[in-house]
Amino acid sequence: DLSTIPRNITAIGDAAFNTKNAFGELIVPATCKSIGGSAFNGAGKISIKFEEGSQLETVGASAFNTSKIEGEVHFPASLKSIGNRCFAYCSGLKNVTLHKDSTITSLPEYVFYATSIKKFPEIPKTVETIGNYAFSSCPQMAGPVIIPSNVKSLGNSVFECCKSLNDIYIENGCTNIGNNVFSSCHSVTNIVFPKILVSQIPFCDFSFSPIYLIVSVMFVFIYS
């Protein structure tokens, strides 16, 4: 039962609760600055809340990977880094909020892979890269997807198999985009991206035939 976590701890260690027998409401104490790698990997049904005034700075790789998280996760402004595969395969995760004042610089590979996120989160102004498969296989995630100008790079297959994705806006500032970023995104209707990316976004990524592309993609805007 996660309610037994002491209220004055400063860290939750690596693999601390990586068992299906870990369950219940996880209230991360305000004093906790780090959650270790695989801390709750494979945990049972849990919900996550951060105490008011949270000082959390880091969440390790695979911290909640494959756990049965229920509902939403709202990260505090103190967050500085989040590890790869942190929430991968958390099919019960419905929504994620990244505080606008957090100082994370990257959303690493597979961080929200195969979750049930319904809305693309607002990206903090300090994020510069979104890693490979970061939001891939999130079939319920719709748009709009707004990639702000501070994001310089999108990795491979970032949104692959996001079958509900519709509106995509990549602001001027992004100069590099990986392979298959929008592969199997069958519901896309609007795409806006800077001119520098024209040669990097093959429309075949959207898994449309050329004729179907003309009918389905209602609006493509390329700006300098």
HELIX and SHEET records of a PDB file:
HELIX    1   1 LEU A    2  THR A    4  5                                   3    
HELIX    2   2 LYS A  195  GLN A  200  5                                   6    
HELIX    3   3 PHE A  203  PHE A  206  5                                   4    
HELIX    4   4 PRO A  210  SER A  216  1                                   7    
SHEET    1   A 4 ALA A  11  ILE A  12  0                                        
SHEET    2   A 4 SER A  34  ILE A  35  1                                        
SHEET    3   A 4 THR A  58  VAL A  59  1                                        
SHEET    4   A 4 SER A  81  ILE A  82  1                                        
SHEET    1   B 3 GLY A  24  VAL A  28  0                                        
SHEET    2   B 3 LYS A  45  PHE A  50  1                                        
SHEET    3   B 3 LYS A  68  ILE A  69  1                                        
SHEET    1   C 2 GLY A  71  HIS A  74  0                                        
SHEET    2   C 2 LEU A  93  THR A  97  1                                        
SHEET    1   D 4 SER A 106  LEU A 107  0                                        
SHEET    2   D 4 THR A 129  ILE A 130  1                                        
SHEET    3   D 4 SER A 153  LEU A 154  1                                        
SHEET    4   D 4 ASN A 176  ILE A 177  1                                        
SHEET    1   E 4 VAL A 145  ILE A 147  0                                        
SHEET    2   E 4 ASP A 167  ILE A 170  1                                        
SHEET    3   E 4 ASN A 190  PRO A 194  1                                        
SHEET    4   E 4 PHE A 219  TYR A 223  1                                        
END                                                                             
